Structure formats: C-alpha cells, structure tokens
Amino acid sequence: MPTRQCPHCGKVVFDRSTQCPFCREALSAVPEVHLTNPDRVMGRVKIRQGLLCILLAAIVHYFAGGYSAMQLPYPITPLVTTYLSPLLLLSGLGLSLTGLVSQHES
C-alpha cells in the first residue's frame, strides 16, 4: 500500500489515511501546494541573468582591454573592447531593468 509523510509530525502514514495515527492531526486528501506568482519569479530570474551579463562584460573588457598585468597567450581584436563588451553590458542592463519592471508590476 502506498505511503506518504505526515506534514505535521513527519512520520510515514498510509496514503489513504484521513488522520495521522501518531499525532492525530487531520490529513487532507490532496496535499496543499503553494504557488508563487510566476511573473515575480521570472522577474527575479531576469534580474539575476542581467547582473551576470554585466559581470561577464566587465571581466571581458578588463582582460581584453589590457588592464590586467597578466598577458593573454593570444591577441584579442579591438572589436571586442570597442563593440562587443559594451553591447553585452547594455544587454545585461536592459535585462535587469526588464526584470525589475516585471517584478514591480506583479
């Protein structure tokens, strides 16, 4: 017979029980599920992804721009520091702001 865990005391009880034999608390037939607002969760995900893009852009610009004392074993074209790392920075900023707005609206 299938079993499940009592949400009150944590003991294993039969799946069809309406009352826990150990703590005598009533068991619901369907376990309660608390859902969060999906827009709010997606807003947090977008903020996190945007901040990671900003961090990645800063690291790429630091090493590709020659600001590091460490010399890279291969040359990096100026296209990376001129266009690509600022584009990644602005994309991350836009993604973070989109996440903030969608989290604030919900």
C-alpha positions in Angstrom: 0.0 0.0 0.0 1.4 3.4 -0.9 2.6 5.7 1.9 3.3 9.3 2.4 4.8 11.5 5.1 2.6 13.3 7.6 3.1 17.1 7.2 2.7 17.7 10.9 4.9 15.1 12.6 6.9 13.7 9.7 6.0 10.0 10.3 5.2 7.7 7.5 1.4 7.0 7.2 -0.7 5.2 4.6 -1.7 7.2 1.6 -5.5 6.8 2.1 -5.5 7.8 5.8 -7.6 10.8 6.8 -6.0 11.1 10.2 -2.4 10.6 11.3 -2.2 7.7 13.8 0.7 9.2 15.6 -0.2 12.9 16.1 -3.9 12.6 15.4 -3.9 15.6 13.0 -6.3 15.6 10.0 -4.6 14.8 6.7 -6.0 16.4 3.6 -6.7 14.1 0.6 -4.7 16.4 -1.7 -1.5 17.9 -0.4 -1.6 21.7 -0.3 0.6 23.4 -2.9 1.5 27.0 -2.5 2.3 28.6 -5.9 4.1 31.8 -6.2 3.4 34.4 -8.8 5.2 33.2 -12.0 5.8 36.8 -13.2 7.5 37.6 -10.0 9.8 34.5 -10.2 10.6 35.3 -13.8 11.4 38.9 -12.8 14.0 37.6 -10.3 15.5 35.3 -12.9 15.8 38.1 -15.4 17.5 40.3 -12.8 19.9 37.6 -11.9 20.7 36.9 -15.6 21.2 40.6 -16.3 23.6 41.0 -13.4 25.6 38.0 -14.6 25.8 39.5 -18.1 27.0 42.8 -16.6 29.7 41.0 -14.6 30.8 39.0 -17.7 31.0 42.2 -19.7 33.2 43.8 -17.1 35.5 40.8 -16.9 35.8 40.5 -20.7 36.5 44.3 -21.0 39.1 44.1 -18.2 41.1 41.3 -19.8 40.6 42.2 -23.4 41.4 45.9 -22.9 44.9 45.1 -21.5 44.2 46.4 -18.0 45.4 43.2 -16.4 49.0 42.5 -15.6 48.6 39.0 -17.0 49.4 38.7 -20.7 46.9 36.6 -22.7 48.5 34.0 -24.9 46.6 35.1 -28.0 45.7 38.5 -29.4 42.2 39.9 -29.0 40.8 42.1 -31.7 39.8 45.7 -30.8 36.3 44.8 -32.0 35.8 43.0 -28.6 36.6 46.1 -26.5 35.0 48.6 -28.8 31.7 47.0 -29.6 31.0 43.6 -28.1 31.7 44.1 -24.4 29.7 47.4 -24.2 26.9 45.6 -26.1 26.9 42.8 -23.5 26.9 45.4 -20.7 23.9 47.2 -22.2 22.1 43.9 -22.8 22.6 42.9 -19.2 21.4 46.3 -18.0 18.3 46.1 -20.2 17.6 42.5 -19.0 18.0 43.6 -15.3 15.7 46.6 -15.8 13.1 44.4 -17.6 13.2 42.1 -14.6 12.8 44.9 -12.2 9.8 46.3 -14.1 8.1 42.9 -14.4 8.7 42.2 -10.7 7.3 45.6 -9.7 4.1 45.2 -11.9 3.2 41.9 -10.3 
